Amino acid sequence: MTAAVLSPTPAKTTKRELAEAAMRRSWFPVARIADLDTPQQATLLGVKLVVYRGPSGVVSVQSRRCPHRGGDLSIGQVHESSIACPYHGWEFDSSHGGCSRIPSLADQSKIPPKAGIATYPAVLKYGHVWTVLEDPITEMYDLAEWRGIDLEWLAASPIDSPVGVGATIENFRDVAHFPFVHQVSMGPSPEVVEPLQVNRDGIDTWMDRPLDAGSGEWANDGNCMMRYHCVAPGLASITYDYEKLGRRVVAGFPSPISYEHVKIFWGVANEVGYRGESLEECLRLEEMVYLEDAPVVKDLDPREIPWDNEVHEFSVPADRFTLNYRRCFNELMGRLEDVDDDTRKA
């Protein structure tokens, strides 16, 4: 009697795998617009990219590796409509990535037809260049509270941080750590957190909270109302609304170099005509906050939200905003599963 051969049981997709797959189909910044005088290196979820602006002003995001012998295109030369490898001069079209010239070939019609580099979308917004690795399941970020406001943006120097996107966003919008981490920038803060008024819709979550300026440098413009806003997977902002000064913004956009390692792109914006601190001073003050977080956050364990409950966590009412952000991220993962289901049915 022949023994039955059992097919292996398909491995169940983990939440971590879903989170990473969802991020591959979400928008992230990969360079500051202000840095595009020269080609910029970027790595997004392990994909090595070059970001550059051609003489016509068009910005391209493409694979960084030359498919000839592996030259690094980020140290190559930008031409009118192509970028050239520094190793052998092979040129790749800025719009679609196809090889457009091989200097060593006498007959350019002999260019290998499949020679080319991957090309990704490039959107310029909030002082940065944004891209997405696969078909997006989200629209490019467009916050309702910024529509109709003429904002002038100043992109800050990016910050390297060895934790994931979710853990980074939670740090940005957590309010219970202020008295312990931000004594210098914010001054003394009450340890007890008042009941938080949080609202969520899909992948967005908001919270309105008054700012009591206190004695910290961070609040030199005085009291105001703050609107906290997170959008999964990777935008966290505060819009400060001053009754007599106007509105200003700080926003963080952690971009995943890998699943547990981000490059924090961020910036500040002032409403045109803002009567408080200058953009440069707002950036200096907000940078104090970011740099106070850095030495604490880098040692988080685990380095990303434990989506698969690999460690046990306890939460309290002060975590209401960040818990709602997790629900937003779960909603994003659900969109990915819905798209995949539709694809299988098609």
C-alpha positions as CSV (number, residue, x, y, z in Angstrom):
1,M,0.0,0.0,0.0
2,T,1.4,3.3,-1.0
3,A,1.5,6.0,1.7
4,A,-0.4,9.1,0.9
5,V,1.7,12.2,0.2
6,L,0.5,15.1,2.2
7,S,0.9,18.6,0.7
8,P,2.7,21.0,3.1
9,T,0.3,23.4,4.9
10,P,0.8,26.9,3.6
11,A,2.4,29.1,6.2
12,K,0.1,31.7,7.6
13,T,0.9,35.3,6.7
14,T,2.1,37.1,9.8
15,K,1.0,40.6,10.7
16,R,4.6,41.7,10.4
17,E,4.6,40.4,6.8
18,L,1.3,42.2,6.1
19,A,2.7,45.5,7.7
20,E,5.8,45.4,5.4
21,A,3.7,44.5,2.4
22,A,1.4,47.4,3.1
23,M,4.3,49.8,3.4
24,R,5.7,48.7,0.0
25,R,2.4,50.0,-1.4
26,S,2.4,53.3,0.6
27,W,4.0,56.6,0.0
28,F,7.3,57.6,1.7
29,P,9.8,60.4,1.3
30,V,13.2,59.5,-0.1
31,A,15.0,62.9,-0.3
32,R,14.7,66.6,0.5
33,I,13.9,68.8,-2.5
34,A,16.6,71.2,-1.3
35,D,19.3,68.5,-1.8
36,L,18.6,67.8,-5.5
37,D,21.4,69.8,-6.9
38,T,23.2,66.5,-6.8
39,P,21.8,62.9,-7.1
40,Q,20.8,61.5,-3.8
41,Q,21.1,58.0,-2.4
42,A,18.0,56.5,-0.7
43,T,17.1,53.0,0.5
44,L,13.4,52.2,0.9
45,L,12.6,48.8,2.5
46,G,15.9,47.4,1.2
47,V,15.4,48.8,-2.4
48,K,18.4,51.0,-3.3
49,L,17.3,54.1,-5.1
50,V,18.8,57.2,-6.7
51,V,16.8,60.5,-6.6
52,Y,17.8,63.3,-9.0
53,R,16.5,66.4,-10.8
54,G,17.3,66.8,-14.5
55,P,18.1,70.1,-16.2
56,S,14.4,70.6,-17.2
57,G,13.5,70.4,-13.5
58,V,11.8,66.9,-13.7
59,V,12.6,64.7,-10.7
60,S,13.2,61.0,-11.1
61,V,13.3,58.1,-8.6
62,Q,15.1,55.0,-10.0
63,S,17.0,51.9,-9.1
64,R,20.5,52.9,-8.0
65,R,22.4,49.9,-9.5
66,C,23.6,49.9,-13.1
67,P,22.6,46.6,-14.6
68,H,25.9,46.4,-16.6
69,R,28.5,45.8,-13.8
70,G,26.8,47.3,-10.7
71,G,28.0,50.9,-10.8
72,D,26.3,53.3,-8.3
73,L,24.2,55.8,-10.3
74,S,24.0,58.2,-7.4
75,I,27.6,59.2,-8.2
76,G,26.9,59.4,-11.9
77,Q,26.3,62.3,-14.2
78,V,22.8,63.7,-14.9
79,H,22.2,64.6,-18.5
80,E,19.3,66.3,-20.2
81,S,17.0,63.3,-20.1
82,S,19.2,60.5,-18.6
83,I,21.6,59.6,-15.8
84,A,24.9,58.0,-16.6
85,C,26.8,55.4,-14.7
86,P,30.2,56.6,-13.4
87,Y,31.8,53.2,-14.2
88,H,31.3,52.8,-18.0
89,G,29.0,55.7,-18.9
90,W,25.9,53.7,-19.7
91,E,22.9,56.1,-19.8
92,F,19.4,55.4,-18.6
93,D,16.3,57.4,-19.6
94,S,15.0,59.6,-16.7
95,S,11.4,58.9,-17.5
96,H,11.2,55.1,-18.0
97,G,14.7,53.8,-17.1
98,G,15.5,52.1,-20.5
99,C,19.1,52.2,-21.5
100,S,19.5,55.0,-24.0
101,R,23.2,55.0,-24.7
102,I,26.3,52.7,-24.3
103,P,29.5,54.7,-25.1
104,S,31.5,51.5,-26.0
105,L,29.0,50.5,-28.7
106,A,29.7,51.7,-32.2
107,D,26.1,50.9,-33.2
108,Q,23.6,52.1,-30.6
109,S,20.9,50.0,-32.2
110,K,22.7,47.0,-30.5
111,I,21.8,48.1,-27.0
112,P,20.4,45.0,-25.2
113,P,16.6,45.6,-25.3
114,K,16.0,44.5,-21.7
115,A,18.8,46.7,-20.3
116,G,17.2,49.2,-18.0
117,I,16.6,50.3,-14.4
118,A,13.3,50.3,-12.4
119,T,11.6,53.7,-12.3
120,Y,9.2,54.7,-9.6
121,P,6.7,57.6,-9.1
122,A,8.1,60.9,-7.9
123,V,5.8,63.4,-6.1
124,L,7.1,66.7,-4.7
125,K,5.3,67.7,-1.5
126,Y,6.0,69.1,2.0
127,G,9.6,69.9,1.0
128,H,10.4,66.3,0.1
129,V,10.4,63.8,-2.8
130,W,7.9,61.0,-2.2
131,T,7.7,57.6,-3.9
132,V,6.0,54.2,-3.7
133,L,7.6,50.8,-4.5
134,E,4.4,49.0,-5.8
135,D,0.9,49.9,-6.8
136,P,-0.3,52.2,-4.0
137,I,-3.2,51.3,-1.7
138,T,-3.3,54.9,-0.4
139,E,-3.5,58.3,-1.9
140,M,-0.6,60.7,-1.4
141,Y,-1.1,62.4,2.0
142,D,-3.4,65.4,1.8
143,L,-4.4,66.7,5.2
144,A,-7.8,68.5,5.4
145,E,-6.5,71.0,7.9
146,W,-3.8,72.2,5.5
147,R,-6.1,72.7,2.5
148,G,-6.7,76.3,1.7
149,I,-3.7,77.4,3.7
150,D,-0.7,78.8,2.0
151,L,2.1,77.0,3.9
152,E,5.8,77.7,3.5
153,W,7.8,74.5,4.2
154,L,11.3,74.1,5.5
155,A,12.7,70.5,5.4
156,A,14.9,69.6,8.3
157,S,18.1,67.5,8.3
158,P,16.9,63.8,8.4
159,I,17.6,61.8,11.5
160,D,18.7,58.1,11.5
161,S,16.8,56.0,13.9
162,P,17.1,52.2,14.4
163,V,13.4,51.5,15.0
164,G,10.4,50.9,12.7
165,V,7.9,53.2,11.2
166,G,5.1,52.3,13.7
167,A,7.3,52.7,16.8
168,T,8.5,56.1,15.4
169,I,5.1,57.4,14.8
170,E,3.9,56.3,18.2
171,N,6.8,58.2,19.8
172,F,5.9,61.4,17.9
173,R,2.3,61.3,19.1
174,D,2.7,59.9,22.6
175,V,2.0,62.6,25.3
176,A,2.8,60.7,28.5
177,H,6.6,60.8,27.9
178,F,6.8,64.6,27.9
179,P,7.7,65.0,31.6
180,F,10.5,62.5,31.4
181,V,12.1,63.1,28.0
182,H,11.4,66.7,27.2
183,Q,12.2,68.6,30.4
184,V,14.5,71.0,28.5
185,S,12.5,71.7,25.4
186,M,9.0,71.8,26.9
187,G,9.8,72.6,30.5
188,P,7.9,71.0,33.4
189,S,4.9,69.0,32.3
190,P,2.2,67.3,34.4
191,E,2.7,63.6,34.8
192,V,-1.0,62.8,34.9
193,V,-2.5,62.9,31.4
194,E,-6.0,64.3,31.1
195,P,-8.7,62.3,29.3
196,L,-7.7,62.4,25.6
197,Q,-10.3,63.4,23.0
198,V,-9.4,61.1,20.0
199,N,-11.3,60.5,16.8
200,R,-10.5,58.0,14.1
201,D,-11.7,57.5,10.6
202,G,-10.1,54.7,8.4
203,I,-6.4,55.3,8.4
204,D,-6.6,58.8,10.0
205,T,-6.7,59.6,13.7
206,W,-6.9,63.1,15.3
207,M,-6.7,64.7,18.7
208,D,-7.3,68.3,19.6
209,R,-5.3,69.4,22.7
210,P,-4.6,72.9,24.1
211,L,-1.0,73.9,24.5
212,D,-0.1,75.6,27.8
213,A,3.1,77.3,26.8
214,G,4.7,77.1,30.2
215,S,8.4,77.8,30.6
216,G,9.9,75.6,27.8
217,E,11.6,77.1,24.8
218,W,9.4,74.9,22.6
219,A,6.4,77.2,23.1
220,N,7.8,80.7,22.8
221,D,4.8,81.9,20.8
222,G,2.4,81.3,23.7
223,N,-0.7,79.3,24.2
224,C,-2.7,77.8,21.3
225,M,-4.8,74.9,20.2
226,M,-2.9,71.9,18.7
227,R,-4.4,69.4,16.3
228,Y,-2.5,66.1,16.4
229,H,-3.0,64.1,13.2
230,C,-1.6,60.7,12.2
231,V,-2.2,58.9,8.9
232,A,-1.0,55.3,8.6
233,P,1.5,54.2,7.9
234,G,3.9,57.2,8.1
235,L,2.7,60.7,8.7
236,A,2.5,62.4,12.1
237,S,1.8,66.1,12.4
238,I,0.8,68.9,14.8
239,T,-0.9,72.0,13.5
240,Y,-0.6,74.9,16.0
241,D,-3.4,77.4,15.7
242,Y,-2.7,80.7,17.5
243,E,-5.6,83.1,17.7
244,K,-3.5,86.2,17.0
245,L,-0.4,84.8,15.2
246,G,-1.8,82.4,12.6
247,R,-0.9,78.7,12.1
248,R,2.3,76.7,12.0
249,V,3.0,73.0,11.5
250,V,5.6,70.4,12.4
251,A,5.4,67.0,10.6
252,G,7.4,63.8,10.7
253,F,7.6,61.3,7.9
254,P,9.7,58.3,8.9
255,S,10.9,56.4,5.8
256,P,11.8,52.7,6.3
257,I,15.3,51.8,5.2
258,S,14.3,48.4,6.5
259,Y,11.5,47.1,8.6
260,E,13.2,48.1,11.8
261,H,15.3,51.0,10.7
262,V,14.0,54.4,9.6
263,K,15.3,57.7,8.2
264,I,13.2,60.4,9.7
265,F,12.4,63.0,7.2
266,W,10.6,65.9,8.8
267,G,10.0,69.6,8.5
268,V,8.2,72.7,9.7
269,A,5.8,75.0,7.9
270,N,4.4,78.5,8.7
271,E,1.3,80.0,7.3
272,V,2.3,82.8,5.0
273,G,2.0,85.9,7.1
274,Y,2.5,84.1,10.4
275,R,3.4,86.6,13.0
276,G,5.2,84.4,15.4
277,E,8.7,82.8,15.3
278,S,10.5,82.5,11.9
279,L,10.6,79.2,10.1
280,E,14.2,78.8,11.0
281,E,13.5,79.3,14.7
282,C,10.5,77.0,14.6
283,L,12.7,74.3,13.1
284,R,15.4,74.8,15.8
285,L,12.9,74.5,18.6
286,E,11.2,71.4,17.1
287,E,14.6,69.8,16.5
288,M,15.3,70.0,20.2
289,V,12.3,67.7,20.8
290,Y,13.4,65.2,18.1
291,L,16.9,65.0,19.4
292,E,15.7,64.5,23.0
293,D,13.7,61.5,21.8
294,A,16.5,59.9,19.8
295,P,18.6,58.4,22.7
296,V,15.6,56.9,24.4
297,V,13.8,55.5,21.3
298,K,16.9,53.8,19.8
299,D,16.9,51.3,22.7
300,L,13.2,50.3,22.4
301,D,12.6,46.5,22.6
302,P,11.1,45.4,20.3
303,R,12.1,47.9,17.7
304,E,8.7,47.9,16.0
305,I,5.1,47.5,17.1
306,P,4.7,43.8,18.1
307,W,1.9,43.1,15.6
308,D,2.0,39.4,16.2
309,N,1.9,39.7,20.0
310,E,5.5,38.4,20.2
311,V,5.8,40.3,23.5
312,H,3.0,41.4,25.9
313,E,2.3,45.0,26.4
314,F,0.0,46.8,28.8
315,S,-1.8,50.1,28.0
316,V,-3.5,52.8,29.9
317,P,-5.9,55.7,28.9
318,A,-2.9,57.9,28.1
319,D,-2.2,55.6,25.2
320,R,-5.5,56.2,23.6
321,F,-4.1,58.2,20.6
322,T,-1.3,55.7,19.8
323,L,-3.7,52.7,20.2
324,N,-6.0,54.4,17.6
325,Y,-2.9,54.8,15.3
326,R,-2.4,51.0,15.6
327,R,-6.1,50.6,14.5
328,C,-5.3,52.8,11.5
329,F,-2.4,50.6,10.6
330,N,-4.5,47.5,10.9
331,E,-7.1,49.2,8.6
332,L,-4.3,49.7,6.1
333,M,-3.3,46.0,6.3
334,G,-6.9,45.1,5.8
335,R,-7.0,47.2,2.6
336,L,-4.0,45.1,1.3
337,E,-5.9,41.9,2.0
338,D,-9.0,43.2,0.3
339,V,-7.0,44.2,-2.8
340,D,-5.3,40.7,-2.9
341,D,-8.7,39.0,-2.6
342,D,-10.1,41.1,-5.5
343,T,-7.0,40.2,-7.6
344,R,-7.5,36.5,-6.9
345,K,-11.2,36.7,-7.9
346,A,-10.5,38.5,-11.1
